[in-house]
Amino acid sequence: MGKSFGEKLRSARQERNLTQAQLGNGAFRPREISLLEVGRREPVPGAVSLLSDRLASGAIPGRPGQQTALFLELSARQALDERDYGAACSLADAAADAALAQGHPRSWWDMTYLAARCLCTTHAYRDCIGKAFLLASHPLAAEYPGLRAQAETLLATAFQGAGELGSAVAHARSAVARVQESRLGAAAFLDACGALVTALAEAGGLDEAWTYCRTLLLPLLETGVGRQIEGKARWAVGTVAFRRGDISTGLMHHRTAADLLEPGVDVELWARFNNATAAMRLGAGIHDNETLTCIEHAEAAMSVVGLDGPERLEADHSRGIWLDLNGEHARAVWMLSDVYAHRGELSPQDSGELALHLGLALARTGRPDAGSAYLADSEQRFRSAGAKDRAAHAAALAHEMATG
């Protein structure tokens, strides 16, 4: 279950000075309203329309169309909670249009942001970037640095997904600056700083990324934050450590993150984390039972939430590396080749990693010439993304393969 619907329901009720009993008005007991607001119960069919009608009846008079706008927003947030990102995006766009027509710019901003988040989640990065630029340049973002920080963090994530690491780093830097300016608190700062260190690590700025981890991220975690927030921050710190070659520190932080990111709270986040930590471990040559468990956790969680596309390809990529490191080179080539056939669904840097591992697996089956071609492809993909250090690594492996 998600909490976006419940949080909006509670804030709309409180804005209208309604009690839970008044909002329920015989159709819902106060406890049922309470469970909806904390995200522990999903609304039954027809409940969103009924509740938005009730909320509209308690609103300030003279605001035509408010029920429609509120109904669309609640519906969008419920679709988000149900991970129906396509429906959530469409409903959020409609809610944004309704808010704009009614002269409510903040509601327009919130719904456009929700739509942009959905686009990023479904890897429609270019569309997300377009909406996020609108948000970042809106007068509200100039007035409220916290809103600008949200838009800049989203831009950083989308540009990283699109394989434009230089732009990702630039927008993440802006997000961190805006959060510091707005004094939003630990959660927003950790989100922005996590985006920055991840983008820096992807782009090869490992020393700077680690400095941020040591001087900003880790000290802030000592002050006490929520488990999910700390788990995501530990995930980011561990990833930077892995990229730096500090395997023991990477393992420590990723293991801590695994304990903090509970699947019962957010199974989709759990799937993404296990996918990512398996990739980091395998990239470091760790192919033990703990790594296999990470792969299996990712696959099981993806089946639960219906994740497909790039996430499934990433899991299959990890399976292929696992096979290769455990001596099953022919099977690894078969699996990695199948993922490579769908490389267009991956970011340039992820497809670069895939080409690199396929090249190495081919060489281990006695086909170094074919392997060299994939390593050359890997180098080109890393360079296009702005990951110069990883491009140099692929080039060095290709040279070693050709001369060895």
MOPENOR-V643181 format. One record per pair of residues at least 6 apart in sequence whose ideal C-beta (glycine too) atoms are under 8 Angstrom apart, sorted by the first residue. I is the first residue (numbers start at 1). J is the second residue. Records with the same first field share a line. If there is no record, write none. Layout:
# MOPENOR-V643181
I=J / J
This chain:
# MOPENOR-V643181
1=39 / 40 / 41 / 42 / 81
2=39 / 80 / 81 / 82 / 83
3=38 / 39 / 81
4=77 / 78 / 80 / 81 / 114
5=36 / 39 / 43 / 74 / 77 / 78 / 80 / 81
6=36 / 37 / 38 / 39
7=37 / 39 / 77
8=73 / 74 / 77
9=33 / 36 / 37 / 51 / 74
10=37
12=55 / 70 / 74
13=20 / 23 / 33 / 37 / 55
16=55 / 58 / 59
17=58
18=54 / 55 / 58
19=30
20=30 / 33 / 34 / 37
21=30 / 33
22=58
23=33 / 51 / 54 / 55 / 58
24=30 / 32 / 33
25=54
27=50
28=36 / 47 / 51
32=41
35=41
36=43 / 47
39=81
42=78 / 81 / 82
43=51 / 78
48=71 / 74 / 75 / 78
49=71
51=74
52=67 / 70 / 71 / 74
53=67
55=67 / 70
56=66 / 67 / 70
59=66
63=102
64=102
65=98 / 101 / 102
66=102
68=98
69=95 / 98 / 99 / 102 / 104 / 107
72=91 / 92 / 94 / 95 / 98 / 111
73=91 / 92 / 95 / 99 / 107 / 110 / 111
75=91 / 95
76=87 / 88 / 91 / 92 / 94 / 95 / 111 / 114 / 115
77=88 / 114
79=85 / 87 / 88 / 91
80=88 / 114 / 118
83=268 / 305 / 306
85=118 / 121 / 122
86=118 / 122
88=114 / 115 / 118
89=114 / 115 / 118 / 119 / 122
92=111 / 112 / 114 / 115 / 118
93=111 / 112 / 115
95=107 / 111
96=107 / 108 / 111 / 112 / 115
99=105 / 107 / 108 / 111
100=108
105=138 / 139 / 140
106=140
109=135 / 138 / 140 / 141 / 147
112=131 / 134 / 135
113=131 / 135 / 150 / 151 / 154
115=131
116=128 / 131 / 132 / 135 / 154
117=128 / 154
119=125 / 127 / 128 / 131 / 158
120=128 / 154 / 157 / 158 / 161
123=161 / 309 / 310 / 345
125=158 / 159 / 161 / 162
126=162
128=154 / 158
129=155 / 158 / 159 / 162
132=151 / 154 / 155 / 158
133=151 / 155
135=141 / 147 / 150 / 151 / 154
136=148 / 151 / 152 / 155
138=147
140=147
141=147 / 148 / 151
142=148
144=182
145=178 / 179 / 181 / 182
146=178 / 179 / 182 / 184 / 188
148=174 / 178
149=175 / 176 / 178 / 179 / 182 / 184 / 188 / 192
150=175 / 188
152=171 / 172 / 174 / 175 / 178 / 192
153=171 / 172 / 175 / 191 / 192 / 195
155=167 / 168 / 171 / 175
156=168 / 169 / 171 / 172 / 175 / 195 / 196 / 199
157=168 / 195
159=165 / 167 / 168 / 171 / 199
160=168 / 195 / 198 / 199 / 202 / 347
161=347
162=347
163=347 / 348 / 349 / 384 / 385 / 386
164=385 / 386
165=199 / 202 / 203 / 349 / 385 / 386 / 387
166=203 / 386
168=195 / 199 / 202 / 203
169=196 / 199 / 200 / 203 / 205
172=192 / 195 / 196 / 199 / 200
173=196
175=192 / 195 / 196
176=189 / 192 / 193 / 196
178=192
179=188 / 189 / 192 / 193
180=189
182=188
186=220 / 223 / 225 / 229
187=225 / 226 / 229
189=216 / 220
190=217 / 220 / 221 / 225 / 229 / 232 / 233
191=232
193=212 / 216 / 217 / 233
194=217 / 232 / 233 / 235 / 236
196=209 / 212
197=209 / 210 / 212 / 213 / 217 / 236 / 237 / 240
198=209 / 236 / 239 / 240
200=206 / 208 / 209 / 212 / 240
201=209 / 239 / 240 / 243
202=243 / 349 / 385 / 387
203=386 / 387 / 388
204=387 / 388 / 389 / 390
206=240 / 243 / 244 / 389
209=240 / 243
210=240 / 241 / 244
213=236 / 237 / 240 / 241
217=233 / 236 / 237
218=237
220=233
221=230 / 233 / 234
225=233
227=260 / 261 / 262 / 265
228=260 / 261 / 262 / 265 / 266 / 269
230=260
231=256 / 257 / 259 / 260 / 261 / 273
232=257 / 261 / 269
234=253 / 254 / 256 / 257 / 260
235=253 / 254 / 257 / 261 / 273 / 276 / 277
237=253
238=249 / 250 / 251 / 252 / 253 / 254 / 256 / 257 / 277 / 280
239=250 / 254 / 276 / 280
241=247 / 249 / 250 / 253
242=250 / 254 / 280 / 281 / 283 / 284
247=284 / 286
250=280 / 284
251=281 / 286
254=277 / 280 / 281
257=273 / 277
258=273 / 274 / 277
261=269 / 270 / 273
262=270
263=270 / 297 / 301
267=301 / 304 / 305
268=301 / 305 / 307
270=297 / 301
271=297 / 298 / 301 / 302 / 304 / 305 / 307 / 311
272=298 / 311
274=294 / 295 / 297 / 298 / 301
275=298 / 302 / 311 / 314 / 315 / 318
277=294
278=291 / 294 / 295 / 298 / 315 / 318
279=314 / 317 / 318 / 353
281=287 / 290 / 291 / 294
282=291 / 318 / 321 / 322 / 325
283=321 / 353
285=325
287=321 / 322 / 325 / 326
291=322
292=322
295=315 / 318 / 319 / 322
298=315 / 318
299=315
301=307
302=308 / 311 / 312 / 315
309=345
310=345 / 346 / 347 / 350
313=339 / 342 / 345 / 346
314=346 / 350
316=335 / 338 / 339
317=336 / 339 / 350 / 353 / 354 / 357
319=335
320=332 / 335 / 336 / 339 / 357 / 358 / 361
321=332 / 336 / 357
323=329 / 331 / 332 / 335
324=332 / 336 / 357 / 360 / 361 / 364
329=361 / 364 / 365
330=365
332=361
333=358 / 361 / 362 / 365
336=354 / 357 / 358 / 361
337=358
339=354
340=351 / 354 / 355 / 358
343=351 / 354 / 355
344=351
346=354
347=385
348=381 / 382 / 384 / 385
349=381 / 382 / 385 / 387 / 390
351=381
352=377 / 378 / 379 / 380 / 381 / 382 / 385 / 387 / 390 / 391 / 394
353=378 / 390
354=378
355=374 / 375 / 377 / 378 / 381 / 394
356=374 / 375 / 378 / 394 / 397
358=371 / 374
359=370 / 371 / 372 / 373 / 374 / 375 / 377 / 378 / 397 / 398 / 401
360=371 / 375 / 397
361=371
362=368 / 370 / 371 / 374
363=371 / 372 / 401
368=401 / 402 / 404
371=401
372=398 / 401 / 402
375=394 / 395 / 397 / 398 / 401
376=394 / 398
378=394
379=391 / 394 / 395 / 398
380=391
382=388 / 390 / 391 / 394
383=391
